[in-house]
Amino acid sequence: MKKIPFSILDVAPIIEGGGVADALQRSVELAQMAEQQGYTRFWLAEHHNAPNIASSATAVVIAHVASQTKTIRVGSGGVMLPNHAPLAIAEQFGTLEALHPGRIDLGLGRAPGTDPITARALRGERHTNGANFPEQLEELQSFMHPARHVQHAIRAIPGEGADVPIWLLGSSDFSAALAAEKGLPFAFAGHFSPTYIVPALKLYKQSFKPSSDYEKPYSMVAVNVIIADTDEEAQYLATSMHQMFLGFIRNKRTPLQPPVENMDELWSEQEKFMVEQQVGSSIIGSKQTVQEQLQKLIEATDVDEIMATAYIFDHEARLNSFKMLASILQK
C-alpha cells in the first residue's frame, strides 16, 4: 500500500453516561496515543448545539490538546469561518502558533456546523450565510499575511505574520475549486459525504494554481475507520456511529450511544438507506479488511494524506482501533 501520512479528526464525542470533561480528557489521551503512534495531525471540528460533541470552542480545545502533546500538529478540521469575524480567528490562531510554534493548522469550512437557528445566534448582526466565504478568506489572509494584500488600519496581534498553514475543507466542489484557485491545500469530508470524494479531488488537482506557499496541490480525505479483531466486532462497534447519524436524520441529537447487536430494530429501511448514503465510504473491519479497503480508497483518489475519524463508544476500543490503523499505514 502506498505509504502516506495519516492523521486523526476528532470532535471530543460525549458518550451516553459521560460528560464534557470526560470527553475532553479522552481526546487528550487519543492525541497523546496518536503522537506515539506516528500520526501527523490531530484536528478538532467545530460543531454547536450538539449533545454528543464537546469541541464547539475549537481554538480552546486545540490549545489544551497542544499543551498536552509535544510534536504532533494540532488544528481545526475545521473552524466554520462564517460563524466568526476573520480578525478574531487570526488572533486566536496567531496566539496558538506563538504558544506552539510550527504545530498549528487552520482548517476552514463555510458550513455553519449546526442548525439554522443556532447559526443565527452565533453570527448575530453580521448575518453571514457562507455566500461571502471567499471574501472572508481573503480578509483573514490579509490579517495574517498583510504584505500580500492591502494594508489594514487594524492589525491582528497576535496573528500578523504567523506561519499557520490555511487549509480549505469541503464536502462538495465549491471549496475544492476555491482551494485550487488560491493555491491552498484541500481536505474533503468523505466521512459524511462519500459521493463527491473522487470528483471533488479530481477538480482540485486539475484546477490547482501554484501559490507562494504551495507549488503543487496537496489533498487529504477524511473517512470513518473502525478496526477490531474481526469484521463482526468492528461492525458491532460501528453501530454507535450508525445511531448517531440516525439521530441526525430524525433531528434527535443524543450523546453517543453504546453499540447494539441489531440496527434493524432501530431504523426503518428508508432510514437505513439514508444513513448508508452518508457513511458509505466508511472503512470497517479487521486489519486485513481495512487494509484492502484503504488501498482501494488511496488508488481511487490518489490522495496525499488520510485523516481518519471514529465514533466508537468504548474508549479503549477507540484507542485500539487507531493503534491498529497506525500499524497498517506504517507497513
ROPA-41861 format. One record per residue (C-alpha): residue number from 1; residue in one letter; x, y, z. Coordinates in steps of 0.001 Angstrom, whole numbers. Example, Ala and Ser with C-alpha at 12.3 -4.5 7.8 and 13.67 -1.06 7.14 Angstrom:
! residues 2
+-----+----+---------+---------+---------+
|   i | aa |      px |      py |      pz |
+-----+----+---------+---------+---------+
|   1 |  A |   12300 |   -4500 |    7800 |
|   2 |  S |   13670 |   -1060 |    7140 |
+-----+----+---------+---------+---------+
***
This chain:
! residues 331
+-----+----+---------+---------+---------+
|   i | aa |      px |      py |      pz |
+-----+----+---------+---------+---------+
|   1 |  M |       0 |       0 |       0 |
|   2 |  K |    1221 |    3494 |    -866 |
|   3 |  K |    2852 |    4911 |    2251 |
|   4 |  I |    1332 |    8319 |    3002 |
|   5 |  P |     867 |   10498 |    6106 |
|   6 |  F |   -2074 |    9637 |    8315 |
|   7 |  S |   -3947 |   11857 |   10755 |
|   8 |  I |   -6960 |   11949 |   13096 |
|   9 |  L |  -10130 |   14049 |   13073 |
|  10 |  D |  -11887 |   14314 |   16428 |
|  11 |  V |  -14945 |   16064 |   17854 |
|  12 |  A |  -14394 |   15101 |   21508 |
|  13 |  P |  -17518 |   12901 |   21452 |
|  14 |  I |  -19708 |   12959 |   24551 |
|  15 |  I |  -20934 |    9448 |   25298 |
|  16 |  E |  -24124 |    8309 |   26999 |
|  17 |  G |  -23469 |    8425 |   30744 |
|  18 |  G |  -20424 |   10654 |   30325 |
|  19 |  G |  -19838 |   14399 |   30356 |
|  20 |  V |  -17862 |   17166 |   28692 |
|  21 |  A |  -14829 |   16852 |   30990 |
|  22 |  D |  -14638 |   13117 |   30269 |
|  23 |  A |  -14909 |   13726 |   26527 |
|  24 |  L |  -12111 |   16285 |   26530 |
|  25 |  Q |   -9843 |   14036 |   28608 |
|  26 |  R |  -10415 |   11151 |   26187 |
|  27 |  S |   -9465 |   13462 |   23291 |
|  28 |  V |   -6211 |   14351 |   25047 |
|  29 |  E |   -5438 |   10662 |   25580 |
|  30 |  L |   -6235 |    9931 |   21948 |
|  31 |  A |   -3937 |   12745 |   20795 |
|  32 |  Q |   -1130 |   11504 |   23034 |
|  33 |  M |   -1537 |    7996 |   21643 |
|  34 |  A |   -1601 |    9398 |   18091 |
|  35 |  E |    1672 |   11206 |   18726 |
|  36 |  Q |    3278 |    7997 |   19987 |
|  37 |  Q |    1969 |    6033 |   17014 |
|  38 |  G |    3323 |    8444 |   14398 |
|  39 |  Y |     183 |   10263 |   13299 |
|  40 |  T |     880 |   13575 |   11537 |
|  41 |  R |   -2033 |   15743 |   12730 |
|  42 |  F |   -4801 |   15788 |   15295 |
|  43 |  W |   -7648 |   18033 |   14207 |
|  44 |  L |  -10789 |   19069 |   16067 |
|  45 |  A |  -14030 |   20120 |   14406 |
|  46 |  E |  -16384 |   22960 |   15290 |
|  47 |  H |  -19997 |   21956 |   15958 |
|  48 |  H |  -22688 |   23657 |   18033 |
|  49 |  N |  -25904 |   22720 |   19832 |
|  50 |  A |  -24895 |   19053 |   19676 |
|  51 |  P |  -25249 |   16993 |   22887 |
|  52 |  N |  -22722 |   14462 |   21527 |
|  53 |  I |  -19863 |   16894 |   20676 |
|  54 |  A |  -17609 |   18804 |   23095 |
|  55 |  S |  -15358 |   20633 |   20580 |
|  56 |  S |  -17539 |   23699 |   19939 |
|  57 |  A |  -14952 |   26110 |   21419 |
|  58 |  T |  -12473 |   24711 |   18929 |
|  59 |  A |   -9500 |   27032 |   19482 |
|  60 |  V |   -9731 |   26460 |   23252 |
|  61 |  V |   -9671 |   22681 |   22844 |
|  62 |  I |   -6791 |   22916 |   20354 |
|  63 |  A |   -4805 |   24921 |   22915 |
|  64 |  H |   -5452 |   22290 |   25577 |
|  65 |  V |   -4556 |   19331 |   23344 |
|  66 |  A |   -1414 |   21055 |   22059 |
|  67 |  S |    -313 |   21763 |   25640 |
|  68 |  Q |    -654 |   18057 |   26498 |
|  69 |  T |    1372 |   16841 |   23480 |
|  70 |  K |    4843 |   17665 |   22175 |
|  71 |  T |    5297 |   17097 |   18443 |
|  72 |  I |    2049 |   16241 |   16663 |
|  73 |  R |     419 |   19028 |   14649 |
|  74 |  V |   -2872 |   20171 |   16191 |
|  75 |  G |   -5511 |   22153 |   14332 |
|  76 |  S |   -9056 |   22717 |   13221 |
|  77 |  G |  -10946 |   20440 |   10931 |
|  78 |  G |  -12372 |   22912 |   10880 |
|  79 |  V |  -13283 |   26337 |   12069 |
|  80 |  M |  -16520 |   27386 |   10381 |
|  81 |  L |  -15423 |   30834 |    9217 |
|  82 |  P |  -18905 |   32338 |    8618 |
|  83 |  N |  -19534 |   31932 |   12366 |
|  84 |  H |  -16649 |   34264 |   13213 |
|  85 |  A |  -15032 |   37577 |   12405 |
|  86 |  P |  -11832 |   36878 |   10418 |
|  87 |  L |   -9880 |   39174 |   12750 |
|  88 |  A |  -10851 |   37041 |   15747 |
|  89 |  I |   -9693 |   33842 |   14020 |
|  90 |  A |   -6401 |   35482 |   13015 |
|  91 |  E |   -5808 |   36495 |   16628 |
|  92 |  Q |   -6793 |   33095 |   18037 |
|  93 |  F |   -4596 |   31066 |   15719 |
|  94 |  G |   -1779 |   33587 |   15883 |
|  95 |  T |   -1843 |   33085 |   19650 |
|  96 |  L |   -1877 |   29298 |   19250 |
|  97 |  E |    1107 |   29456 |   16891 |
|  98 |  A |    3017 |   31677 |   19341 |
|  99 |  L |    2374 |   29152 |   22110 |
| 100 |  H |    3120 |   26066 |   19973 |
| 101 |  P |    5419 |   27140 |   17094 |
| 102 |  G |    5273 |   25014 |   13965 |
| 103 |  R |    2480 |   22782 |   15240 |
| 104 |  I |    -771 |   24587 |   14420 |
| 105 |  D |   -3043 |   24103 |   11370 |
| 106 |  L |   -6041 |   26248 |   10458 |
| 107 |  G |   -8649 |   24308 |    8529 |
| 108 |  L |  -11605 |   26417 |    7381 |
| 109 |  G |  -15135 |   25441 |    6396 |
| 110 |  R |  -18065 |   27501 |    5150 |
| 111 |  A |  -20924 |   25435 |    6629 |
| 112 |  P |  -22459 |   26526 |    9947 |
| 113 |  G |  -21648 |   23304 |   11783 |
| 114 |  T |  -25100 |   23459 |   13330 |
| 115 |  D |  -28781 |   24143 |   12679 |
| 116 |  P |  -30011 |   27460 |   11179 |
| 117 |  I |  -31379 |   28848 |   14467 |
| 118 |  T |  -28117 |   28222 |   16291 |
| 119 |  A |  -26164 |   29667 |   13365 |
| 120 |  R |  -28138 |   32903 |   13649 |
| 121 |  A |  -27388 |   33041 |   17373 |
| 122 |  L |  -23675 |   32586 |   16655 |
| 123 |  R |  -23473 |   35132 |   13864 |
| 124 |  G |  -25660 |   37820 |   15386 |
| 125 |  E |  -25964 |   41034 |   13428 |
| 126 |  R |  -23273 |   40098 |   10909 |
| 127 |  H |  -25851 |   37966 |    9027 |
| 128 |  T |  -23205 |   35909 |    7225 |
| 129 |  N |  -24500 |   32825 |    5444 |
| 130 |  G |  -21444 |   31342 |    3742 |
| 131 |  A |  -22044 |   33149 |     450 |
| 132 |  N |  -19215 |   35579 |    1208 |
| 133 |  F |  -16796 |   32849 |    2306 |
| 134 |  P |  -14205 |   33768 |    -387 |
| 135 |  E |  -14216 |   37374 |     814 |
| 136 |  Q |  -13880 |   36259 |    4434 |
| 137 |  L |  -10949 |   34052 |    3459 |
| 138 |  E |   -9288 |   36968 |    1695 |
| 139 |  E |   -9773 |   39160 |    4767 |
| 140 |  L |   -8346 |   36506 |    7075 |
| 141 |  Q |   -5309 |   36057 |    4845 |
| 142 |  S |   -4758 |   39798 |    4742 |
| 143 |  F |   -4686 |   39951 |    8552 |
| 144 |  M |   -2240 |   37060 |    8823 |
| 145 |  H |     -93 |   37990 |    5796 |
| 146 |  P |    -583 |   41742 |    5271 |
| 147 |  A |    2397 |   42053 |    2893 |
| 148 |  R |     473 |   40018 |     315 |
| 149 |  H |   -2632 |   42161 |     497 |
| 150 |  V |   -3833 |   45680 |    1179 |
| 151 |  Q |   -2521 |   47043 |    4462 |
| 152 |  H |   -5091 |   47311 |    7260 |
| 153 |  A |   -5536 |   50133 |    9713 |
| 154 |  I |   -6399 |   47274 |   12088 |
| 155 |  R |   -3688 |   44689 |   12751 |
| 156 |  A |   -4050 |   41146 |   14070 |
| 157 |  I |   -1674 |   40960 |   17014 |
| 158 |  P |   -1086 |   38072 |   17647 |
| 159 |  G |   -1692 |   36724 |   14153 |
| 160 |  E |     169 |   39041 |   11826 |
| 161 |  G |    2994 |   37117 |   10190 |
| 162 |  A |    2088 |   33870 |   11933 |
| 163 |  D |    3207 |   30843 |    9949 |
| 164 |  V |     -73 |   28932 |   10222 |
| 165 |  P |    -987 |   26786 |    7193 |
| 166 |  I |   -4518 |   27501 |    5986 |
| 167 |  W |   -6491 |   24553 |    4622 |
| 168 |  L |   -9878 |   24658 |    2942 |
| 169 |  L |  -12340 |   21930 |    3873 |
| 170 |  G |  -15358 |   20858 |    1903 |
| 171 |  S |  -17951 |   18236 |    1108 |
| 172 |  S |  -18641 |   19408 |   -2465 |
| 173 |  D |  -16801 |   21061 |   -5330 |
| 174 |  F |  -17129 |   24650 |   -4025 |
| 175 |  S |  -14190 |   24618 |   -1622 |
| 176 |  A |  -12259 |   22297 |   -3939 |
| 177 |  A |  -12416 |   24937 |   -6666 |
| 178 |  L |  -11622 |   27772 |   -4246 |
| 179 |  A |   -8638 |   25914 |   -2761 |
| 180 |  A |   -7334 |   25289 |   -6270 |
| 181 |  E |   -7782 |   28956 |   -7200 |
| 182 |  K |   -5991 |   30145 |   -4048 |
| 183 |  G |   -3236 |   27544 |   -4198 |
| 184 |  L |   -4143 |   26092 |    -802 |
| 185 |  P |   -4264 |   22511 |     497 |
| 186 |  F |   -7692 |   20869 |     429 |
| 187 |  A |   -9328 |   18353 |    2757 |
| 188 |  F |  -12501 |   16555 |    1682 |
| 189 |  A |  -15128 |   15482 |    4230 |
| 190 |  G |  -15562 |   11956 |    2963 |
| 191 |  H |  -16695 |   10776 |    6382 |
| 192 |  F |  -20172 |   12194 |    5747 |
| 193 |  S |  -20196 |   12999 |    2007 |
| 194 |  P |  -18866 |    9932 |     173 |
| 195 |  T |  -20476 |   10577 |   -3221 |
| 196 |  Y |  -18314 |   13544 |   -4201 |
| 197 |  I |  -14897 |   12377 |   -2950 |
| 198 |  V |  -13418 |   11483 |   -6328 |
| 199 |  P |  -14998 |   14313 |   -8391 |
| 200 |  A |  -14013 |   16995 |   -5860 |
| 201 |  L |  -10416 |   15813 |   -5551 |
| 202 |  K |  -10112 |   15485 |   -9319 |
| 203 |  L |  -11391 |   19048 |   -9805 |
| 204 |  Y |   -8974 |   20337 |   -7172 |
| 205 |  K |   -5924 |   18732 |   -8732 |
| 206 |  Q |   -6828 |   19658 |  -12308 |
| 207 |  S |   -7587 |   23307 |  -11434 |
| 208 |  F |   -4770 |   23973 |   -8960 |
| 209 |  K |   -2820 |   27200 |   -9393 |
| 210 |  P |     577 |   27346 |   -7649 |
| 211 |  S |     910 |   29877 |   -4833 |
| 212 |  S |    3801 |   31255 |   -2822 |
| 213 |  D |    3135 |   28581 |    -189 |
| 214 |  Y |    2269 |   25586 |   -2376 |
| 215 |  E |    3810 |   24835 |   -5752 |
| 216 |  K |    1594 |   21804 |   -6267 |
| 217 |  P |   -1742 |   20551 |   -4903 |
| 218 |  Y |   -1917 |   18753 |   -1586 |
| 219 |  S |   -5075 |   16819 |    -799 |
| 220 |  M |   -6435 |   14927 |    2159 |
| 221 |  V |   -9596 |   12884 |    2603 |
| 222 |  A |  -11357 |   12304 |    5920 |
| 223 |  V |  -13001 |    8907 |    6298 |
| 224 |  N |  -14614 |    6878 |    9079 |
| 225 |  V |  -12305 |    3995 |   10004 |
| 226 |  I |  -13241 |    1405 |   12628 |
| 227 |  I |  -10977 |   -1601 |   13220 |
| 228 |  A |  -11337 |   -4546 |   15580 |
| 229 |  D |  -10006 |   -8090 |   15775 |
| 230 |  T |  -12783 |   -9378 |   13500 |
| 231 |  D |  -15082 |   -7918 |   10864 |
| 232 |  E |  -18072 |   -8786 |   13038 |
| 233 |  E |  -16721 |   -6970 |   16094 |
| 234 |  A |  -15877 |   -3880 |   14029 |
| 235 |  Q |  -19386 |   -3822 |   12551 |
| 236 |  Y |  -20775 |   -4096 |   16076 |
| 237 |  L |  -18681 |   -1109 |   17240 |
| 238 |  A |  -19843 |     847 |   14186 |
| 239 |  T |  -23475 |     713 |   15319 |
| 240 |  S |  -22724 |    3646 |   17647 |
| 241 |  M |  -21835 |    5714 |   14573 |
| 242 |  H |  -24940 |    4468 |   12771 |
| 243 |  Q |  -27125 |    5511 |   15706 |
| 244 |  M |  -25530 |    8960 |   15686 |
| 245 |  F |  -26279 |    9519 |   12000 |
| 246 |  L |  -29777 |    8106 |   12519 |
| 247 |  G |  -30245 |   10811 |   15144 |
| 248 |  F |  -29198 |   13451 |   12598 |
| 249 |  I |  -31860 |   12188 |   10195 |
| 250 |  R |  -34536 |   12195 |   12893 |
| 251 |  N |  -33343 |   15562 |   14241 |
| 252 |  K |  -32959 |   13884 |   17601 |
| 253 |  R |  -29475 |   14531 |   18970 |
| 254 |  T |  -28278 |   12464 |   21911 |
| 255 |  P |  -24886 |   11589 |   23417 |
| 256 |  L |  -23055 |    8817 |   21550 |
| 257 |  Q |  -24885 |    5581 |   22266 |
| 258 |  P |  -23482 |    2143 |   23165 |
| 259 |  P |  -23312 |    -343 |   20276 |
| 260 |  V |  -26243 |   -2675 |   19636 |
| 261 |  E |  -26498 |   -6167 |   18213 |
| 262 |  N |  -29143 |   -5362 |   15606 |
| 263 |  M |  -29667 |   -1946 |   13982 |
| 264 |  D |  -32725 |   -3265 |   12157 |
| 265 |  E |  -34593 |   -2991 |   15440 |
| 266 |  L |  -33876 |     759 |   15488 |
| 267 |  W |  -34220 |    2037 |   11917 |
| 268 |  S |  -36611 |    1645 |    9021 |
| 269 |  E |  -35423 |     544 |    5577 |
| 270 |  Q |  -35610 |    4132 |    4354 |
| 271 |  E |  -33630 |    5401 |    7336 |
| 272 |  K |  -31052 |    2668 |    6822 |
| 273 |  F |  -30641 |    3753 |    3213 |
| 274 |  M |  -30251 |    7400 |    4228 |
| 275 |  V |  -27628 |    6618 |    6875 |
| 276 |  E |  -25693 |    4411 |    4473 |
| 277 |  Q |  -25726 |    7210 |    1902 |
| 278 |  Q |  -23940 |    9435 |    4424 |
| 279 |  V |  -21422 |    6924 |    5735 |
| 280 |  G |  -20981 |    4881 |    2577 |
| 281 |  S |  -17249 |    5494 |    2409 |
| 282 |  S |  -16669 |    4135 |    5921 |
| 283 |  I |  -13947 |    1526 |    6244 |
| 284 |  I |  -14937 |   -1030 |    8870 |
| 285 |  G |  -13496 |   -4433 |    9677 |
| 286 |  S |  -10458 |   -6408 |   10736 |
| 287 |  K |   -6950 |   -5180 |    9946 |
| 288 |  Q |   -6860 |   -7186 |    6727 |
| 289 |  T |  -10273 |   -5927 |    5588 |
| 290 |  V |   -9396 |   -2323 |    6393 |
| 291 |  Q |   -6031 |   -2544 |    4659 |
| 292 |  E |   -7687 |   -3781 |    1474 |
| 293 |  Q |  -10343 |   -1052 |    1566 |
| 294 |  L |   -7807 |    1676 |    2336 |
| 295 |  Q |   -5741 |     558 |    -627 |
| 296 |  K |   -8777 |     919 |   -2885 |
| 297 |  L |   -9521 |    4394 |   -1499 |
| 298 |  I |   -5947 |    5599 |   -1994 |
| 299 |  E |   -5848 |    4229 |   -5541 |
| 300 |  A |   -9211 |    5782 |   -6437 |
| 301 |  T |   -8358 |    9232 |   -5073 |
| 302 |  D |   -4542 |    9462 |   -5413 |
| 303 |  V |   -4814 |   11419 |   -2171 |
| 304 |  D |   -1729 |   12767 |    -377 |
| 305 |  E |   -2921 |   12116 |    3187 |
| 306 |  I |   -5589 |   10135 |    5018 |
| 307 |  M |   -7445 |   11602 |    8015 |
| 308 |  A |   -9399 |    9024 |    9986 |
| 309 |  T |  -12250 |    9574 |   12392 |
| 310 |  A |  -14048 |    7015 |   14528 |
| 311 |  Y |  -17226 |    7300 |   16568 |
| 312 |  I |  -16636 |    4406 |   18949 |
| 313 |  F |  -18393 |    4303 |   22318 |
| 314 |  D |  -15776 |    2405 |   24313 |
| 315 |  H |  -12620 |    4463 |   24868 |
| 316 |  E |  -10217 |    1502 |   24882 |
| 317 |  A |  -11777 |     101 |   21718 |
| 318 |  R |  -11346 |    3519 |   20081 |
| 319 |  L |   -7689 |    3737 |   21085 |
| 320 |  N |   -7079 |     182 |   19855 |
| 321 |  S |   -8761 |     938 |   16531 |
| 322 |  F |   -6411 |    3851 |   15897 |
| 323 |  K |   -3392 |    1799 |   17032 |
| 324 |  M |   -4279 |    -913 |   14527 |
| 325 |  L |   -4741 |    1697 |   11805 |
| 326 |  A |   -1262 |    3056 |   12538 |
| 327 |  S |     203 |    -415 |   12251 |
| 328 |  I |   -1415 |    -834 |    8827 |
| 329 |  L |    -254 |    2500 |    7457 |
| 330 |  Q |    3290 |    2131 |    8770 |
| 331 |  K |    3930 |   -1085 |    6836 |
+-----+----+---------+---------+---------+
***
